[in-house]
Amino acid sequence: MDYAELCGVNVTAKMDRQDLSDAIDAAFKADPKLKFKIAARRKKREQLEDEILKSLPPDAKKGLKKYNTGADSEYPFYLTVYDSGRNTVVDILQCEGARLDLNQRIALVDFLVPRVHDVVAGWDGKKEVRETELLWDESICIPLAAIRETRKIKIDEWQTKKYTSQIERKIAELKGKRR
């Protein structure tokens, strides 16, 4: 999608991969100098990224590095406390990495939010044995400044009780601090 935007393609939510690829091909056919324009746009984007990075406070720079490193780890999960509108949210999120939003000029962290998923774990001879597991599949993007605290956590998809207890424990801890 980033490359399509560099090509000047208007990316819409309804586009699939093939539509995106076709639109990029059409942009190259329509503009023989597009290759040079892309190089210029990339250079401009890199300059803007450098400018934004220089303007960020040191803790935001550390946060970008922390989340990009965490996303590549074996357990990219964080027990996260963050602000969402007027609410404070506590959840275990899977980190996908951190990036700069060039339009808003802020640092963002991309996460996946879990949901409890019912799965067939086996057969007991008479009926299916069902269990629940966590499935991280819904994307959210949180401004780095909205994240109050995070802590790496080792969790697997089948540990739904650990997921619930960790969140409940953090909520109780936060309520205790408010008093």
C-alpha positions as CSV (number, residue, x, y, z in Angstrom):
1,M,0.0,0.0,0.0
2,D,2.9,2.3,0.7
3,Y,4.4,1.6,-2.7
4,A,1.0,2.3,-4.3
5,E,0.8,5.6,-2.6
6,L,4.3,6.5,-3.8
7,C,3.0,5.7,-7.3
8,G,0.2,8.1,-6.8
9,V,-2.5,5.5,-6.7
10,N,-5.6,6.4,-4.7
11,V,-5.8,3.4,-2.3
12,T,-9.3,2.6,-1.1
13,A,-10.5,0.2,1.6
14,K,-12.4,-1.9,-1.0
15,M,-9.2,-2.7,-3.0
16,D,-7.7,-6.2,-2.8
17,R,-4.2,-7.1,-3.7
18,Q,-5.0,-7.7,-7.4
19,D,-6.8,-4.3,-7.6
20,L,-3.8,-2.6,-6.0
21,S,-1.4,-4.4,-8.4
22,D,-3.6,-3.4,-11.4
23,A,-3.7,0.2,-10.3
24,I,0.1,0.3,-9.9
25,D,0.5,-1.1,-13.4
26,A,-1.9,1.4,-14.8
27,A,0.0,4.3,-13.1
28,F,3.2,3.1,-14.8
29,K,1.5,2.9,-18.2
30,A,0.0,6.4,-17.8
31,D,3.3,8.1,-16.7
32,P,6.6,7.0,-18.2
33,K,8.5,9.2,-15.7
34,L,6.9,7.6,-12.7
35,K,10.0,5.7,-11.8
36,F,11.9,9.0,-11.3
37,K,8.9,10.6,-9.4
38,I,8.9,7.6,-7.0
39,A,12.6,8.1,-6.2
40,A,12.0,11.8,-5.5
41,R,8.9,11.0,-3.3
42,R,10.9,8.4,-1.4
43,K,13.7,10.9,-0.7
44,K,11.2,13.5,0.4
45,R,9.5,10.9,2.7
46,E,12.9,9.9,4.2
47,Q,13.7,13.6,4.9
48,L,10.4,14.1,6.6
49,E,10.9,10.9,8.7
50,D,14.3,12.2,9.7
51,E,12.8,15.6,10.6
52,I,10.1,13.9,12.7
53,L,12.5,11.6,14.4
54,K,14.7,14.5,15.4
55,S,11.7,16.3,16.9
56,L,10.6,13.3,19.0
57,P,11.6,13.2,22.7
58,P,14.1,10.6,23.7
59,D,11.5,8.3,25.3
60,A,9.5,8.2,22.1
61,K,12.6,7.2,20.2
62,K,13.2,4.5,22.7
63,G,9.6,3.4,22.4
64,L,9.9,3.0,18.6
65,K,13.0,0.9,19.0
66,K,11.4,-1.2,21.9
67,Y,8.3,-2.1,19.9
68,N,10.1,-2.8,16.7
69,T,12.4,-5.1,18.5
70,G,9.5,-6.7,20.5
71,A,7.6,-7.4,17.3
72,D,10.4,-9.6,16.0
73,S,10.7,-11.6,19.3
74,E,9.4,-15.1,19.9
75,Y,6.7,-13.7,22.2
76,P,5.7,-10.3,20.8
77,F,3.0,-9.9,23.5
78,Y,2.6,-6.9,25.8
79,L,0.3,-6.4,28.8
80,T,-0.6,-2.9,27.8
81,V,-2.4,0.0,29.6
82,Y,-3.4,2.7,27.2
83,D,-5.8,5.6,26.7
84,S,-8.6,5.3,24.2
85,G,-10.7,8.4,24.1
86,R,-11.9,9.0,27.7
87,N,-11.3,5.3,28.7
88,T,-8.2,3.5,30.0
89,V,-7.9,0.1,28.5
90,V,-6.0,-2.9,29.8
91,D,-5.3,-5.7,27.4
92,I,-2.7,-8.2,26.2
93,L,-1.8,-7.2,22.7
94,Q,0.4,-8.7,20.0
95,C,2.9,-6.1,18.7
96,E,3.3,-5.8,15.0
97,G,5.9,-2.9,15.2
98,A,6.1,0.8,15.5
99,R,6.2,3.5,12.8
100,L,5.9,7.2,12.2
101,D,2.7,8.7,10.9
102,L,4.0,11.4,8.5
103,N,0.7,13.2,8.2
104,Q,0.1,13.5,12.0
105,R,3.8,13.7,12.7
106,I,3.6,11.2,15.6
107,A,4.8,7.8,16.5
108,L,2.3,4.9,16.3
109,V,2.4,1.3,17.5
110,D,0.6,-1.4,15.5
111,F,-1.0,-4.1,17.6
112,L,-3.3,-7.1,17.1
113,V,-6.1,-7.5,19.6
114,P,-7.2,-10.9,20.7
115,R,-10.5,-12.6,20.7
116,V,-11.5,-15.8,22.3
117,H,-12.0,-18.5,19.6
118,D,-13.8,-21.8,20.1
119,V,-11.9,-24.7,18.5
120,V,-12.3,-28.4,18.2
121,A,-9.4,-30.0,20.3
122,G,-10.3,-33.6,19.6
123,W,-12.8,-36.4,19.8
124,D,-13.7,-38.3,23.0
125,G,-15.4,-41.2,21.1
126,K,-18.9,-39.8,21.4
127,K,-18.6,-36.1,20.6
128,E,-16.1,-33.3,19.8
129,V,-14.0,-31.9,22.6
130,R,-14.0,-28.1,22.4
131,E,-11.6,-25.7,23.9
132,T,-11.1,-21.9,23.7
133,E,-8.0,-20.3,22.5
134,L,-6.9,-16.7,21.8
135,L,-6.7,-15.5,18.2
136,W,-4.9,-12.3,17.6
137,D,-6.4,-11.1,14.3
138,E,-7.9,-7.6,14.7
139,S,-5.5,-4.7,14.0
140,I,-5.4,-1.5,16.0
141,C,-3.0,1.4,15.9
142,I,-2.2,3.2,19.2
143,P,-0.3,6.5,19.4
144,L,2.8,5.9,21.4
145,A,1.9,8.9,23.6
146,A,-1.4,7.1,24.5
147,I,0.4,4.1,26.0
148,R,0.7,4.5,29.7
149,E,2.7,1.3,30.4
150,T,3.6,-2.0,28.9
151,R,5.2,-5.2,30.0
152,K,6.4,-8.1,27.9
153,I,4.5,-11.2,28.6
154,K,4.9,-14.8,27.5
155,I,1.5,-16.2,26.5
156,D,0.3,-18.8,24.1
157,E,-3.0,-19.0,22.3
158,W,-4.4,-21.7,24.5
159,Q,-3.7,-19.8,27.8
160,T,-7.1,-18.1,28.0
161,K,-7.1,-18.3,31.9
162,K,-3.7,-16.7,32.1
163,Y,-4.9,-14.0,29.7
164,T,-7.9,-13.2,31.9
165,S,-6.0,-13.4,35.2
166,Q,-3.2,-11.1,34.0
167,I,-5.7,-8.4,32.9
168,E,-7.7,-8.7,36.1
169,R,-4.6,-8.5,38.3
170,K,-3.5,-5.3,36.4
171,I,-6.9,-3.7,36.7
172,A,-6.9,-4.4,40.5
173,E,-3.4,-2.9,40.7
174,L,-4.5,0.2,38.8
175,K,-7.6,0.6,41.0
176,G,-5.4,0.3,44.1
177,K,-3.2,3.2,42.9
178,R,-6.2,5.5,42.4
179,R,-7.2,5.3,46.0
